[in-house]
């Protein structure tokens, strides 16, 4: 065993006693101390290291001090190593927790983006989702700084890619909102122009309404085409409004079809002569539809079916294609409601 300051370090073997060790090395039991310098008089254990202090050693006290310093240094080194290991473990655990949070945020981003980018997503949901997406991007960017430095660069690429997709979703929502606002404003303006014309001066109406009616009929006869590219809720909102507009437009065209707007193509009437007939029977059917529901006797049923038949015939008699189409739309609407009520629906 090595000597420290002229003293000998010895590891206790199984079965050895303090007295046996002292005898073996030619010293007294009190000349044996533990590694930390304390007396070994209380007994020793197998595997324990003890120091033999030979009588010939003139600097016994200094040797003990050296041994204590060595033990202290070793303990401090061990504690420092443990501290560094604990710090490394805490750092690794912090990186692992940050990575878990970052991956969770990215996962939420991907899920919401898939929803926000979908064609079936409503405009309201898309607009609401943009704020949440931006908040998640901000959280992901903040989380980058907490990641292991070696993982930050690839993670940053992922965030930038997702951020670009979020920007596209926001841009799409803004474009859809702008389109809906524009179409809605145009419809309101044309609805007002149409209503003002229909309720205004008869001479002005006779002069300008035919052209305006034809233009509006052509423009709004295919509502789905106008709202193409809008999300479902925007399509429905605009579609419902256009349906109301078309219903009023078609009925107004039929209502004014008996006015004397001379046009040679139609033998004296711009919108055709079947107008008064259509109006007469339409009024009868609508009066019944607006009455309180109740049983319908055979006579009333027959009358209603006759009115509907006369309306159907009037539709076929219109020569002007716009008026015919408008009259058919009015007939289809009224007939559907009448048959539904007759059948008890």
C-alpha positions as CSV (number, residue, x, y, z in Angstrom):
1,X,0.0,0.0,0.0
2,X,1.2,3.6,-0.6
3,X,2.7,5.7,2.2
4,X,1.6,9.2,3.1
5,X,4.1,11.3,4.9
6,X,6.1,8.1,5.9
7,X,2.9,6.3,7.1
8,X,1.4,3.3,5.5
9,X,-2.2,3.0,4.2
10,X,-3.6,-0.5,4.7
11,X,-7.0,-2.1,3.6
12,X,-8.4,-4.4,6.3
13,X,-8.9,-8.0,5.2
14,X,-11.8,-10.2,6.1
15,X,-11.2,-11.7,9.6
16,X,-8.5,-9.2,10.6
17,X,-8.7,-7.4,13.9
18,X,-7.1,-4.2,15.0
19,X,-4.7,-6.1,17.3
20,X,-3.7,-8.5,14.5
21,X,-2.9,-5.6,12.2
22,X,-0.9,-3.8,14.9
23,X,1.1,-6.9,15.5
24,X,1.7,-7.5,11.8
25,X,3.1,-4.0,11.3
26,X,5.0,-3.7,14.6
27,X,2.9,-1.0,16.1
28,X,0.4,-0.6,18.9
29,X,-3.3,-0.5,18.2
30,X,-3.4,3.2,19.2
31,X,-0.9,3.9,16.5
32,X,-3.5,3.0,13.9
33,X,-6.1,5.5,12.7
34,X,-8.8,5.6,10.2
35,X,-8.3,7.4,6.8
36,X,-9.8,10.6,8.2
37,X,-7.3,10.6,11.1
38,X,-9.7,9.5,13.9
39,X,-8.6,6.6,16.2
40,X,-9.5,3.1,15.1
41,X,-9.8,1.9,18.6
42,X,-13.5,1.2,18.2
43,X,-12.7,-1.7,15.8
44,X,-12.3,-2.0,12.1
45,X,-14.4,-3.5,9.2
46,X,-13.3,-5.6,6.3
47,X,-12.5,-3.4,3.3
48,X,-11.9,-0.3,5.5
49,X,-8.7,1.6,4.9
50,X,-6.6,2.4,7.9
51,X,-3.3,4.3,8.4
52,X,-0.3,2.7,10.2
53,X,1.6,5.4,12.0
54,X,5.1,4.0,12.5
55,X,7.0,5.1,15.6
56,X,10.0,6.1,13.5
57,X,7.9,8.8,11.7
58,X,9.0,12.2,13.1
59,X,6.2,14.2,11.5
60,X,3.2,12.1,12.5
61,X,1.0,15.2,13.1
62,X,1.9,16.6,9.7
63,X,1.1,13.2,8.1
64,X,-2.3,13.1,9.7
65,X,-3.0,16.7,8.5
66,X,-1.9,15.7,5.0
67,X,-4.2,12.7,5.1
68,X,-7.1,14.9,6.3
69,X,-6.4,17.4,3.5
70,X,-6.4,14.6,1.0
71,X,-9.6,13.2,2.3
72,X,-11.2,16.7,2.2
73,X,-10.0,17.3,-1.3
74,X,-11.3,14.0,-2.5
75,X,-14.7,14.7,-0.8
76,X,-14.9,18.2,-2.4
77,X,-13.9,16.8,-5.8
78,X,-16.7,14.2,-5.4
79,X,-19.2,16.8,-4.3
80,X,-18.2,19.0,-7.3
81,X,-18.5,16.2,-9.7
82,X,-22.0,15.4,-8.2
83,X,-23.0,19.0,-8.5
84,X,-21.9,19.1,-12.2
85,X,-23.8,15.9,-12.8
86,X,-26.9,17.3,-11.1
87,X,-26.7,20.5,-13.1
88,X,-26.3,18.5,-16.3
89,X,-29.2,16.3,-15.4
90,X,-31.4,19.3,-14.6
91,X,-30.3,21.0,-17.9
92,X,-31.2,17.8,-19.8
93,X,-34.5,17.5,-18.0
94,X,-35.2,21.2,-18.8
95,X,-34.4,20.7,-22.5
96,X,-36.6,17.6,-22.5
97,X,-39.5,19.5,-21.0
98,X,-39.0,22.4,-23.4
99,X,-38.9,20.0,-26.3
100,X,-42.1,18.3,-25.2
101,X,-43.9,21.7,-24.9
102,X,-42.5,22.8,-28.3
103,X,-43.6,19.6,-30.0
104,X,-47.0,20.0,-28.4
105,X,-47.4,23.5,-29.7
106,X,-46.3,22.5,-33.2
107,X,-48.7,19.6,-33.2
108,X,-51.6,22.0,-32.3
109,X,-50.4,24.3,-35.1
110,X,-50.5,21.5,-37.6
111,X,-54.0,20.4,-36.6
112,X,-55.4,23.9,-36.7
113,X,-53.7,24.7,-39.9
114,X,-55.2,21.6,-41.6
115,X,-58.6,22.8,-40.4
116,X,-58.0,26.4,-41.4
117,X,-56.8,25.5,-44.9
118,X,-59.8,23.3,-45.6
119,X,-62.4,24.3,-48.2
120,X,-65.2,23.3,-45.9
121,X,-64.1,25.6,-43.1
122,X,-66.5,28.4,-42.5
123,X,-65.3,32.0,-42.8
124,X,-66.2,32.7,-39.1
125,X,-64.1,29.7,-38.0
126,X,-61.2,30.6,-40.3
127,X,-61.2,34.2,-39.0
128,X,-61.4,33.0,-35.4
129,X,-58.7,30.4,-36.0
130,X,-56.2,33.0,-37.4
131,X,-55.8,34.6,-33.9
132,X,-55.3,31.2,-32.3
133,X,-52.8,30.2,-34.9
134,X,-50.8,33.4,-34.4
135,X,-50.8,32.9,-30.7
136,X,-49.4,29.4,-31.2
137,X,-46.7,30.7,-33.6
138,X,-45.7,33.2,-30.9
139,X,-45.5,30.4,-28.3
140,X,-43.4,28.2,-30.7
141,X,-41.0,31.1,-31.4
142,X,-40.6,31.7,-27.6
143,X,-40.1,28.0,-27.1
144,X,-37.2,27.9,-29.6
145,X,-34.9,29.7,-27.1
146,X,-35.5,27.0,-24.5
147,X,-34.5,24.1,-26.7
148,X,-31.1,22.4,-26.7
149,X,-28.9,24.7,-28.9
150,X,-28.2,21.8,-31.3
151,X,-32.0,21.4,-31.9
152,X,-32.8,25.1,-32.3
153,X,-31.9,25.6,-36.0
154,X,-34.0,22.7,-37.5
155,X,-36.8,23.6,-35.1
156,X,-36.7,27.2,-36.3
157,X,-37.1,26.0,-39.9
158,X,-40.2,24.1,-38.9
159,X,-41.7,27.2,-37.2
160,X,-40.9,29.4,-40.2
161,X,-42.6,26.9,-42.5
162,X,-45.7,26.8,-40.3
163,X,-45.7,30.6,-39.9
164,X,-45.8,30.9,-43.7
165,X,-48.9,28.7,-43.8
166,X,-50.6,30.7,-41.1
167,X,-50.0,33.9,-43.2
168,X,-51.7,32.2,-46.2
169,X,-54.7,31.2,-44.0
170,X,-55.0,34.8,-42.8
171,X,-54.7,36.2,-46.3
172,X,-57.3,33.8,-47.5
173,X,-59.7,34.8,-44.7
174,X,-59.2,38.5,-45.6
175,X,-59.8,37.9,-49.3
176,X,-63.0,35.9,-48.6
177,X,-64.3,38.6,-46.2
178,X,-63.5,41.3,-48.8
179,X,-65.3,39.4,-51.5
180,X,-68.3,38.7,-49.3
181,X,-68.5,42.4,-48.3
182,X,-68.2,43.5,-52.0
183,X,-70.9,41.1,-53.2
184,X,-73.2,42.0,-50.4
185,X,-72.8,45.7,-50.9
186,X,-73.4,45.3,-54.7
187,X,-76.5,43.2,-54.0
188,X,-77.9,45.9,-51.6
189,X,-77.3,48.6,-54.1
190,X,-78.9,46.7,-56.9
191,X,-81.8,45.7,-54.7
192,X,-82.4,49.4,-53.8
193,X,-82.2,50.5,-57.4
194,X,-84.7,47.7,-58.4
195,X,-87.1,48.6,-55.6
196,X,-86.9,52.3,-56.2
197,X,-87.6,51.7,-59.9
198,X,-90.5,49.4,-59.2
199,X,-92.1,51.8,-56.7
200,X,-91.3,55.0,-58.6
201,X,-92.8,56.9,-61.4
202,X,-94.7,54.8,-63.9
203,X,-93.3,56.5,-67.0
204,X,-89.7,56.1,-65.7
205,X,-90.5,52.5,-64.9
206,X,-91.8,51.8,-68.4
207,X,-88.7,53.4,-69.9
208,X,-86.0,51.9,-67.7
209,X,-87.3,48.9,-65.8
210,X,-87.4,46.4,-68.7
211,X,-83.6,46.8,-69.2
212,X,-82.8,46.8,-65.5
213,X,-85.0,43.7,-64.9
214,X,-83.3,41.8,-67.7
215,X,-79.8,42.7,-66.5
216,X,-80.5,41.7,-62.9
217,X,-82.3,38.5,-64.0
218,X,-79.3,37.5,-66.1
219,X,-76.8,38.4,-63.3
220,X,-78.5,36.6,-60.5
221,X,-80.1,33.6,-62.2
222,X,-77.1,31.5,-61.1
223,X,-76.5,32.4,-57.4
224,X,-74.0,29.6,-56.9
225,X,-71.7,31.0,-59.6
226,X,-71.7,34.4,-57.9
227,X,-70.7,32.9,-54.6
228,X,-68.2,30.5,-56.0
229,X,-65.0,30.5,-54.0
230,X,-66.6,31.6,-50.7
231,X,-66.7,29.3,-47.7
232,X,-70.0,27.5,-46.7
233,X,-71.3,30.1,-44.2
234,X,-70.6,33.0,-46.6
235,X,-72.2,31.1,-49.5
236,X,-75.3,30.5,-47.4
237,X,-75.6,34.0,-46.1
238,X,-75.2,35.5,-49.6
239,X,-77.3,32.7,-51.2
240,X,-80.3,33.4,-48.8
241,X,-80.1,37.1,-49.6
242,X,-79.9,36.4,-53.4
243,X,-82.9,34.0,-53.1
244,X,-85.0,36.8,-51.5
245,X,-83.8,39.2,-54.1
246,X,-84.7,36.8,-56.9
247,X,-88.1,36.1,-55.5
248,X,-89.0,39.8,-55.3
249,X,-87.5,40.4,-58.8
250,X,-89.4,37.6,-60.4
251,X,-92.7,38.5,-58.8
252,X,-92.2,42.2,-59.9
253,X,-91.5,41.2,-63.4
254,X,-94.7,39.1,-63.5
255,X,-96.6,42.0,-61.7
256,X,-95.6,44.5,-64.4
257,X,-96.0,42.1,-67.3
258,X,-99.5,43.5,-68.0
259,X,-98.3,47.1,-68.4
260,X,-98.3,48.5,-71.9
261,X,-94.6,48.6,-72.6
262,X,-94.9,48.4,-76.4
263,X,-92.5,46.1,-78.0
264,X,-93.0,44.8,-81.5
265,X,-91.4,41.4,-80.8
266,X,-94.1,40.6,-78.3
267,X,-97.2,41.8,-80.2
268,X,-97.8,44.8,-78.1
269,X,-96.4,43.9,-74.7
270,X,-92.8,43.7,-73.6
271,X,-93.5,41.0,-71.0
272,X,-96.4,39.4,-72.8
273,X,-100.2,39.2,-72.4
274,X,-100.5,36.2,-70.0
275,X,-99.5,38.5,-67.1
276,X,-103.0,39.5,-65.9
277,X,-104.1,35.8,-65.9
278,X,-101.0,34.8,-63.9
279,X,-101.6,37.6,-61.4
280,X,-105.3,36.7,-61.0
281,X,-104.7,33.1,-60.1
282,X,-101.5,33.8,-58.1
283,X,-103.5,36.1,-55.8
284,X,-106.1,33.4,-55.1
285,X,-103.5,30.7,-54.2
286,X,-101.5,33.1,-52.0
287,X,-104.6,34.3,-50.1
288,X,-105.2,30.6,-49.2
289,X,-101.6,30.0,-48.3
290,X,-101.7,33.1,-46.0
291,X,-104.9,31.9,-44.3
292,X,-105.0,29.9,-41.1
293,X,-104.2,26.2,-41.7
294,X,-107.1,23.7,-41.5
295,X,-108.9,20.9,-43.3
296,X,-109.4,21.4,-47.0
297,X,-112.6,20.1,-48.4
298,X,-112.9,18.6,-51.9
299,X,-114.4,21.7,-53.4
300,X,-111.6,24.0,-52.2
301,X,-109.0,21.5,-53.2
302,X,-110.5,21.4,-56.8
303,X,-110.5,25.3,-56.9
304,X,-106.8,25.4,-55.8
305,X,-105.7,22.8,-58.4
306,X,-107.6,24.8,-61.1
307,X,-105.8,28.0,-60.0
308,X,-102.5,26.2,-60.2
309,X,-103.3,24.8,-63.6
310,X,-104.2,28.2,-64.9
311,X,-101.0,29.6,-63.6
312,X,-99.0,26.8,-65.3
313,X,-100.8,27.5,-68.6
314,X,-100.0,31.3,-68.3
315,X,-96.3,30.5,-67.8
316,X,-96.3,28.5,-71.0
317,X,-98.1,31.4,-72.8
318,X,-95.4,34.0,-72.1
319,X,-93.4,34.7,-75.3
320,X,-90.6,36.7,-73.7
321,X,-88.0,34.3,-72.3
322,X,-87.1,36.5,-69.3
323,X,-90.8,36.9,-68.3
324,X,-91.4,33.2,-68.9
325,X,-88.5,32.2,-66.7
326,X,-89.6,34.6,-64.0
327,X,-93.2,33.4,-64.1
328,X,-92.0,29.8,-63.9
329,X,-89.9,30.6,-60.8
330,X,-93.0,32.2,-59.2
331,X,-95.2,29.3,-60.1
332,X,-92.7,26.7,-58.9
333,X,-92.4,28.4,-55.5
334,X,-96.2,28.8,-55.0
335,X,-97.0,25.3,-56.3
336,X,-94.5,23.7,-54.0
337,X,-95.9,25.4,-50.9
338,X,-99.5,24.7,-52.0
339,X,-98.9,21.0,-52.6
340,X,-97.0,20.7,-49.3
341,X,-99.9,22.2,-47.4
342,X,-102.4,20.0,-49.2
343,X,-100.5,16.9,-48.4
344,X,-100.4,17.9,-44.7
345,X,-96.6,18.8,-44.5
